[in-house]
Amino acid sequence: MNRSYLFVPADSERKLKKSADVGADALILDLEDSVAADARAGARELCREFLASRKQAWVRINPLSSDDATKDLEAIMPAAPAGIVLPKAEGARDLGRLADLLDGLEQAHGLERGTTAILPICTETPRAIFALREYAGVTARLAAMTWGAEDLSAALGAAANRDEHGAWLPPYELARSLCLFAAHAAEVPAIDTVFTDFGDEAGLATYAAAARRDGFSGMLAIHPAQVDVINRAFVPTAAELERARRIVELFAQHPDAGALGMDGEMIDRPHLVQAQRILQLARRLAAL
């Protein structure tokens, strides 16, 4: 159960080494946006070397529409990454194509079929917005879904994607919400996008808390200092756990009830489902 995914530029040996001790639930070695085109060959080598010593790292490859995507996959797959982060994903066709490529590369390198997961960034182009309903049922490799606003705003030619208070402007709030719904429809975790002001710890804490409130299971991070804040935000509080336990116990005592009273509040079956999820999350996090 990953709460924090930290992007690490794959062309920086120093940052790769430092990332191992940051405490992120998952690392994403980046071969796309943070690596200049003429540095990608060297970045692939560093990435493969790092993966050989840390099997749980993910890799963000270049978009499937580029020649670099195949080069990225051919270079890193011998080291068995935990998963592939797919930028500028545009629905079932891209997801299926990547799954097919991984099938062949796993076989070629003696890896167990299906072990390489996929995390698509599924809102980075206008076309992608209209394909969000397509992800459910395409491949068992789909491990989670996340979204992005920076590439989308660039594609739209927008002057900004947040208002003067830092809140998402309507087009990007829509993209965020649709990603959340699409992930739950596909029965995988929804991962919220990056909080770009890495110096604003209070702002990040507020944003991460809202992400968990809304139904996201984790967040992307762009700086090591963000990891601990994100991890804390996605852990249920003691008060939440106590309330969840009481709700579960109440329904266990009255298994045929559809709704029950607790502390002057009417509690029904949706409350029970949410309580069970909170307790399940706590158990998963305790196992990390």
Buried (B, 14 or more C-beta within 10 A) or exposed (E): BBBBBBBBBBBBBEBBEEBBEBEBBBBBBBBBEBBEEEBBEEBBBBBBEBBEEBEEBBBBBBBBEBEBBBBBBBBBBBBBBBBBBBBBBBBBEBBBEBBEBBBEBBEEEEBEEEEBBBBBBBBBBEEBBEBBEBBBEBBEBBBBBBBBBBBBBEBEEEEEBBEEEEEBBEBBBEBBBBBBBBBBBBEBBBBBBBBBBBEBBEBBBBBBBEBBEEBBBBBBBBBBEBBBBBBBBBBBEEEBBEBBBBBBEBBEEEEEEEEBEEEEEEBEEEBBEBBBEBBEBBEEBEEE
